[in-house]
Amino acid sequence: MDTVLRLTNVNKSFGEHHVLHDVSFKAGRGELIGYIGPNGSGKSTTVKLMLGILGGYTGTIEVFGKNIEEDLVSYKRKIGYVPEILSLYESLTGEEYISFLSSVYELSNWRGRMEELAEIFQINDALTTRISGYSKGMKQKIAIIGSLIHNPDILFLDEPLNGMDTNSVAVFKEVLKTLTKQGKTIFYSSHIMEVVEQMSSRVILLKDGAVIADSTVEELKNNSRGSSMEEIFNDLTGFTKGHDLAAKFVDTLTGGETIEDEK
């Protein structure tokens, strides 16, 4: 399998806070990688480093065999990104937003592609409406279209299904499967373990800024006490207090009283 992305001993600090510790992994063509970890584990920082948004790290990040620091512009034409927290130009219409992104990528055939993608996502009637008037799901869809309009080779997705309706989620899952079959590499970050389990050909798990697992879902199941990705995640990250914390939460709300007590 061709390696399209490689991180070698990547470290990143913010002041005295050491966020990433010798992070190393590689991604091959056609892989959908579930990139997971607890909040604060360094997932977003890693992605922003790979995107070239953040710098000031040690180690190397290579895309298609080239160090990204040696070419900070041209490799970005090959990547797409949907962040967890969208930052769209909401004063623009959907069409104007896609037109702007297409001009950045110097695309000439963007309009037909945009209209077809918008029709599939059932937002073609909203393309001439300002994004500020979109629902959360519609904003998510226009962000996805914007991330794909230039047909990137590597796609970074951070909670991409937020706010989307069930039918669109089903369509988008099939889109991702088809893209990987065509040789695209996808980094998929989510806290919804069921989706990660369904979609991923490989899972990379970060904890406290270090990679603690890098294997297929089946391998994780064979080497863990959990039978689902949620159980495996809790096992590997050492989280065993879920039941007790939930009971404490409810006790706090009810003052320790139960329905039977009130009767």
C-alpha positions as CSV (number, residue, x, y, z in Angstrom):
1,M,0.0,0.0,0.0
2,D,1.4,3.4,-1.0
3,T,2.1,5.7,2.0
4,V,0.6,9.1,1.5
5,L,1.1,10.5,5.0
6,R,3.8,9.9,7.5
7,L,4.4,11.4,11.0
8,T,7.7,10.6,12.7
9,N,8.5,11.5,16.3
10,V,6.3,14.6,16.2
11,N,6.3,16.7,19.4
12,K,4.4,19.9,20.1
13,S,4.3,22.2,23.1
14,F,2.3,25.3,24.0
15,G,4.6,27.1,26.4
16,E,5.4,24.6,29.2
17,H,2.5,22.4,28.2
18,H,3.7,19.4,26.2
19,V,0.8,18.4,24.0
20,L,2.2,15.7,21.7
21,H,4.8,13.1,22.7
22,D,6.8,11.4,19.8
23,V,3.7,10.8,17.7
24,S,4.4,8.5,14.8
25,F,2.1,6.8,12.4
26,K,1.6,6.5,8.6
27,A,-1.5,6.4,6.4
28,G,-1.8,4.5,3.1
29,R,-3.8,5.2,0.0
30,G,-7.4,4.1,0.4
31,E,-7.4,3.9,4.2
32,L,-10.2,5.4,6.4
33,I,-8.5,6.0,9.7
34,G,-10.5,6.5,12.9
35,Y,-8.5,9.1,14.8
36,I,-9.8,9.0,18.3
37,G,-9.0,9.9,21.9
38,P,-10.4,11.6,25.0
39,N,-10.8,15.4,25.1
40,G,-7.5,17.1,25.4
41,S,-5.5,14.1,24.0
42,G,-4.0,16.1,21.1
43,K,-6.2,15.0,18.2
44,S,-7.0,18.5,17.0
45,T,-3.5,19.6,17.4
46,T,-2.2,16.7,15.3
47,V,-4.6,17.5,12.6
48,K,-3.8,21.2,12.5
49,L,-0.1,20.3,12.3
50,M,-0.8,18.0,9.3
51,L,-2.9,20.7,7.7
52,G,-0.1,23.2,8.1
53,I,-2.3,25.5,10.3
54,L,0.1,25.1,13.2
55,G,3.9,25.0,13.2
56,G,6.6,25.1,15.9
57,Y,6.9,21.3,16.3
58,T,9.8,18.9,16.2
59,G,9.9,15.7,14.1
60,T,8.7,15.4,10.5
61,I,5.4,15.4,8.7
62,E,5.5,14.1,5.1
63,V,2.7,14.1,2.5
64,F,3.4,12.1,-0.6
65,G,7.0,11.6,0.5
66,K,7.7,15.4,0.9
67,N,8.3,17.2,4.1
68,I,5.4,19.7,4.4
69,E,7.7,22.4,5.7
70,E,9.5,22.4,2.4
71,D,6.3,23.1,0.4
72,L,3.6,24.8,2.5
73,V,1.3,25.7,-0.4
74,S,1.1,23.1,-3.2
75,Y,0.4,20.1,-1.0
76,K,-2.7,21.9,0.5
77,R,-4.3,21.5,-2.9
78,K,-4.4,17.8,-2.2
79,I,-6.2,18.0,1.1
80,G,-9.7,18.8,2.4
81,Y,-10.8,19.6,5.9
82,V,-14.1,19.8,7.8
83,P,-13.5,21.1,11.4
84,E,-15.6,20.2,14.4
85,I,-16.4,23.9,14.9
86,L,-17.4,25.4,11.5
87,S,-16.1,28.8,10.6
88,L,-17.9,29.8,7.4
89,Y,-18.3,33.2,5.7
90,E,-22.0,33.4,6.7
91,S,-22.6,36.7,4.9
92,L,-22.1,34.8,1.6
93,T,-24.7,32.6,0.0
94,G,-23.8,28.9,-0.4
95,E,-23.0,29.4,-4.0
96,E,-20.8,32.4,-3.3
97,Y,-18.9,30.4,-0.6
98,I,-18.2,27.5,-3.0
99,S,-17.3,30.0,-5.7
100,F,-14.7,31.5,-3.4
101,L,-13.2,28.2,-2.4
102,S,-13.1,27.1,-6.1
103,S,-11.2,30.3,-7.0
104,V,-8.6,29.5,-4.3
105,Y,-8.1,26.1,-5.9
106,E,-8.3,27.6,-9.4
107,L,-11.2,25.3,-10.5
108,S,-13.0,26.0,-13.7
109,N,-15.7,23.3,-13.5
110,W,-16.9,24.0,-10.0
111,R,-20.5,25.1,-10.7
112,G,-21.8,21.9,-12.2
113,R,-20.0,19.9,-9.5
114,M,-21.5,22.1,-6.8
115,E,-25.0,21.8,-8.1
116,E,-24.8,18.0,-8.3
117,L,-23.4,17.6,-4.8
118,A,-26.0,20.1,-3.4
119,E,-28.8,18.1,-5.1
120,I,-27.5,14.9,-3.5
121,F,-27.5,16.6,-0.1
122,Q,-30.9,18.2,-0.9
123,I,-29.8,21.8,-0.4
124,N,-29.7,23.0,-4.0
125,D,-32.7,25.3,-3.3
126,A,-30.6,27.0,-0.6
127,L,-27.5,27.8,-2.7
128,T,-28.7,31.4,-3.3
129,T,-29.6,31.9,0.4
130,R,-27.1,33.4,2.8
131,I,-25.4,30.8,5.0
132,S,-26.4,32.8,8.1
133,G,-29.9,31.5,7.5
134,Y,-28.9,27.9,7.2
135,S,-29.7,25.3,9.8
136,K,-26.8,23.5,11.6
137,G,-27.2,20.5,9.3
138,M,-27.2,22.7,6.2
139,K,-24.1,24.4,7.3
140,Q,-22.4,21.1,7.8
141,K,-23.4,20.0,4.3
142,I,-22.1,23.1,2.6
143,A,-18.8,22.7,4.6
144,I,-18.5,19.1,3.3
145,I,-19.2,20.2,-0.3
146,G,-16.5,22.9,0.1
147,S,-14.0,20.4,1.5
148,L,-14.6,18.0,-1.5
149,I,-15.1,20.5,-4.4
150,H,-11.5,20.2,-5.5
151,N,-11.5,16.3,-5.3
152,P,-8.7,16.1,-2.6
153,D,-6.5,13.0,-2.1
154,I,-6.5,13.3,1.7
155,L,-9.6,14.3,3.7
156,F,-9.6,15.3,7.3
157,L,-13.1,15.1,9.0
158,D,-13.7,16.2,12.6
159,E,-17.2,15.1,13.8
160,P,-18.5,15.6,10.2
161,L,-22.0,14.3,10.9
162,N,-23.0,17.0,13.4
163,G,-26.6,18.2,12.8
164,M,-27.1,16.1,9.6
165,D,-30.4,14.3,9.1
166,T,-30.4,10.5,9.0
167,N,-30.8,10.2,5.2
168,S,-27.8,12.5,4.6
169,V,-25.7,10.6,7.1
170,A,-26.4,7.4,5.2
171,V,-25.5,9.0,1.9
172,F,-22.3,10.5,3.3
173,K,-21.2,7.2,4.8
174,E,-21.5,5.6,1.4
175,V,-19.6,8.5,-0.2
176,L,-16.7,7.9,2.2
177,K,-16.6,4.2,1.4
178,T,-16.6,4.9,-2.3
179,L,-13.9,7.5,-1.9
180,T,-11.6,5.1,-0.1
181,K,-12.2,2.5,-2.9
182,Q,-11.0,5.2,-5.3
183,G,-7.8,5.5,-3.3
184,K,-8.6,8.5,-1.2
185,T,-7.2,8.6,2.3
186,I,-9.5,9.8,5.1
187,F,-8.9,10.8,8.7
188,Y,-12.1,10.5,10.6
189,S,-12.2,11.9,14.1
190,S,-15.4,11.3,16.2
191,H,-16.6,10.6,19.7
192,I,-19.3,8.4,18.3
193,M,-17.6,5.0,18.6
194,E,-20.3,3.1,16.7
195,V,-19.5,5.2,13.6
196,V,-15.8,4.7,14.0
197,E,-16.3,1.0,14.3
198,Q,-18.5,0.9,11.2
199,M,-16.3,3.1,9.0
200,S,-12.7,2.6,9.9
201,S,-10.2,0.3,8.2
202,R,-7.7,1.2,11.0
203,V,-8.0,3.0,14.4
204,I,-5.3,5.3,15.9
205,L,-6.0,6.1,19.6
206,L,-4.3,9.0,21.4
207,K,-4.1,9.4,25.1
208,D,-2.2,12.3,26.8
209,G,-0.6,13.2,23.5
210,A,0.8,9.7,22.7
211,V,-0.3,6.9,20.4
212,I,-1.4,4.0,22.6
213,A,-3.1,1.9,19.8
214,D,-2.8,1.7,16.1
215,S,-4.5,-1.3,14.5
216,T,-7.7,-2.6,12.9
217,V,-10.9,-2.8,14.8
218,E,-10.7,-6.6,14.7
219,E,-7.2,-6.6,16.2
220,L,-8.3,-4.2,18.9
221,K,-11.2,-6.5,19.8
222,N,-8.9,-9.5,19.9
223,N,-6.5,-7.8,22.2
224,S,-8.9,-6.0,24.5
225,R,-11.5,-6.9,27.0
226,G,-14.1,-5.0,25.2
227,S,-16.5,-6.3,22.5
228,S,-17.4,-2.9,21.1
229,M,-15.4,0.2,20.2
230,E,-16.9,2.1,23.2
231,E,-15.8,-0.7,25.6
232,I,-12.4,-0.9,23.9
233,F,-12.0,2.9,24.1
234,N,-12.8,2.9,27.8
235,D,-10.5,-0.1,28.5
236,L,-7.5,1.4,26.7
237,T,-8.0,4.9,28.2
238,G,-8.5,3.4,31.7
239,F,-12.0,4.8,32.2
240,T,-13.9,2.6,34.6
241,K,-16.0,5.0,36.5
242,G,-18.9,5.5,34.1
243,H,-21.6,3.8,36.1
244,D,-20.5,5.4,39.4
245,L,-20.3,8.9,37.9
246,A,-23.7,8.5,36.3
247,A,-25.2,7.4,39.6
248,K,-23.6,10.4,41.3
249,F,-24.9,12.8,38.6
250,V,-28.5,11.5,39.1
251,D,-28.2,11.6,42.9
252,T,-27.1,15.2,42.7
253,L,-30.1,16.1,40.6
254,T,-32.6,14.3,42.8
255,G,-31.0,14.9,46.2
256,G,-30.6,11.2,46.6
257,E,-34.3,10.6,46.3
258,T,-35.8,8.0,44.0
259,I,-39.3,7.7,42.6
260,E,-40.0,5.0,45.1
261,D,-38.8,7.2,47.9
262,E,-41.3,10.0,46.8
263,K,-44.2,7.5,46.8
